[in-house]
Amino acid sequence: MSHQDEKQGHASRTMRTQRLELRHPELEDAQALFDAYAADPQVTRYLVWRPHKDATETREFLALRRALSSTGASYCWVIRKLDETSPVGMIELRVSGTQGNVGYVLARSHWGHGIMPEAVVSVVEFARSALSLQIISSCCDLENPASARVLRKAGFDYLGVRKSHFAHPAISHGARDVQFFELRLG
Ligand SMILES: CC(C)(COP(=O)(O)OP(=O)(O)OC[C@H]1O[C@@H](n2cnc3c(N)ncnc32)[C@H](O)[C@@H]1OP(=O)(O)O)[C@@H](O)C(=O)NCCC(=O)NCCS
């Protein structure tokens, strides 16, 4: 794929909702994302990565997401509110065959306004129309009801608890129980 094709492919993945733009991450987003949430221990508490120490770590994180996205194994977007210039979060769709798995994060100052359900619905529509995926799953820590609520609001079904499923290193070393959700697109 040429650089131009790659740029056009990424551009075509830009999505707009009523209040948001979701676009492919640039390495230049690192400082804004670091300032917005990547170093915030409350935001990263239930994530699979620890708070970043500096914007260089956020840049490396973005470089990895971009590399994965160029293989088709993952699609990643930064989330920007249309009335603001800086991105406020990220959402990722990991793809395996006809199945996807979604994960997301949002700056704490923007919690509680329905931003993430709006972003998830947009990514679900992308998975359905552009990738023809059949199932999207997601899981969240038992102690993360806000994330569970996001998934319910976006139309996912609750399938129960999976024991010792994911490590959330900010809380403990061992794998933790998670609530498992699924959305069938077929
Ligand atoms: C989870 C997260 C993405 C939610 O995004 P958001 O845009 O604030 O989502 P919403 O505005 O829809 O609010 C979440 C819902 O959870 C509810 N909620 C928040 N805290 C809650 C709590 N402690 N107990 C029960 N419900 C809670 C809110 O009331 C809201 O539901 P409502 O609209 O029915 O009132 C955001 O909190 C976040 O980034 N958290 C840190 C990262 C993270 O945990 N990511 C998910 C990993 S699985």
Ligand as a Chemical Component Dictionary entry (heavy atoms), coordinates in Angstrom:
data_LIG
# 
_chem_comp.id                   LIG 
_chem_comp.type                 NON-POLYMER 
_chem_comp.pdbx_formal_charge   0 
_chem_comp.three_letter_code    LIG 
# 
loop_
_chem_comp_atom.comp_id 
_chem_comp_atom.atom_id 
_chem_comp_atom.alt_atom_id 
_chem_comp_atom.type_symbol 
_chem_comp_atom.charge 
_chem_comp_atom.model_Cartn_x 
_chem_comp_atom.model_Cartn_y 
_chem_comp_atom.model_Cartn_z 
_chem_comp_atom.pdbx_ordinal 
LIG C1  C1  C 0 -16.259 4.373  31.083 1  
LIG C2  C2  C 0 -16.239 5.736  30.381 2  
LIG C3  C3  C 0 -15.682 5.567  28.991 3  
LIG C4  C4  C 0 -17.660 6.275  30.326 4  
LIG O1  O1  O 0 -17.779 7.286  29.346 5  
LIG P1  P1  P 0 -18.870 8.447  29.459 6  
LIG O2  O2  O 0 -18.890 9.177  28.174 7  
LIG O3  O3  O 0 -18.631 9.227  30.696 8  
LIG O4  O4  O 0 -20.209 7.579  29.631 9  
LIG P2  P2  P 0 -21.651 8.132  30.051 10 
LIG O5  O5  O 0 -21.691 9.625  30.013 11 
LIG O6  O6  O 0 -22.653 7.364  29.276 12 
LIG O7  O7  O 0 -21.781 7.770  31.576 13 
LIG C5  C5  C 0 -21.635 6.459  32.025 14 
LIG C6  C6  C 0 -22.881 5.920  32.712 15 
LIG O8  O8  O 0 -22.430 5.201  33.846 16 
LIG C7  C7  C 0 -23.058 5.703  34.999 17 
LIG N1  N1  N 0 -22.106 5.660  36.101 18 
LIG C8  C8  C 0 -20.997 6.390  36.299 19 
LIG N2  N2  N 0 -20.404 6.026  37.440 20 
LIG C9  C9  C 0 -21.176 5.050  37.965 21 
LIG C10 C10 C 0 -21.118 4.292  39.160 22 
LIG N3  N3  N 0 -20.121 4.433  40.031 23 
LIG N4  N4  N 0 -22.093 3.368  39.358 24 
LIG C11 C11 C 0 -23.092 3.181  38.512 25 
LIG N5  N5  N 0 -23.200 3.893  37.356 26 
LIG C12 C12 C 0 -22.257 4.811  37.107 27 
LIG C13 C13 C 0 -23.479 7.116  34.675 28 
LIG O9  O9  O 0 -24.539 7.509  35.516 29 
LIG C14 C14 C 0 -23.875 6.945  33.220 30 
LIG O10 O10 O 0 -25.148 6.323  33.100 31 
LIG P3  P3  P 0 -26.514 7.165  32.807 32 
LIG O11 O11 O 0 -26.280 7.929  31.553 33 
LIG O12 O12 O 0 -27.565 6.132  32.686 34 
LIG O13 O13 O 0 -26.688 8.079  33.994 35 
LIG C15 C15 C 0 -15.367 6.740  31.178 36 
LIG O14 O14 O 0 -15.840 6.779  32.501 37 
LIG C16 C16 C 0 -13.901 6.374  31.175 38 
LIG O15 O15 O 0 -13.167 6.726  30.284 39 
LIG N6  N6  N 0 -13.462 5.671  32.231 40 
LIG C17 C17 C 0 -12.029 5.312  32.360 41 
LIG C18 C18 C 0 -11.574 4.336  31.298 42 
LIG C19 C19 C 0 -12.373 3.067  31.316 43 
LIG O16 O16 O 0 -12.765 2.580  32.364 44 
LIG N7  N7  N 0 -12.588 2.531  30.117 45 
LIG C20 C20 C 0 -13.320 1.302  29.940 46 
LIG C21 C21 C 0 -12.476 0.124  30.216 47 
LIG S1  S1  S 0 -13.430 -1.374 30.081 48 
# 
loop_
_chem_comp_bond.comp_id 
_chem_comp_bond.atom_id_1 
_chem_comp_bond.atom_id_2 
_chem_comp_bond.value_order 
_chem_comp_bond.pdbx_ordinal 
LIG C1  C2  SING 1  
LIG C2  C3  SING 2  
LIG C2  C4  SING 3  
LIG C2  C15 SING 4  
LIG C4  O1  SING 5  
LIG O1  P1  SING 6  
LIG P1  O2  DOUB 7  
LIG P1  O3  SING 8  
LIG P1  O4  SING 9  
LIG O4  P2  SING 10 
LIG P2  O5  DOUB 11 
LIG P2  O6  SING 12 
LIG P2  O7  SING 13 
LIG O7  C5  SING 14 
LIG C5  C6  SING 15 
LIG C6  O8  SING 16 
LIG C6  C14 SING 17 
LIG O8  C7  SING 18 
LIG C7  N1  SING 19 
LIG C7  C13 SING 20 
LIG N1  C8  SING 21 
LIG N1  C12 SING 22 
LIG C8  N2  DOUB 23 
LIG N2  C9  SING 24 
LIG C9  C10 SING 25 
LIG C9  C12 DOUB 26 
LIG C10 N3  SING 27 
LIG C10 N4  DOUB 28 
LIG N4  C11 SING 29 
LIG C11 N5  DOUB 30 
LIG N5  C12 SING 31 
LIG C13 O9  SING 32 
LIG C13 C14 SING 33 
LIG C14 O10 SING 34 
LIG O10 P3  SING 35 
LIG P3  O11 DOUB 36 
LIG P3  O12 SING 37 
LIG P3  O13 SING 38 
LIG C15 O14 SING 39 
LIG C15 C16 SING 40 
LIG C16 O15 DOUB 41 
LIG C16 N6  SING 42 
LIG N6  C17 SING 43 
LIG C17 C18 SING 44 
LIG C18 C19 SING 45 
LIG C19 O16 DOUB 46 
LIG C19 N7  SING 47 
LIG N7  C20 SING 48 
LIG C20 C21 SING 49 
LIG C21 S1  SING 50 
# 
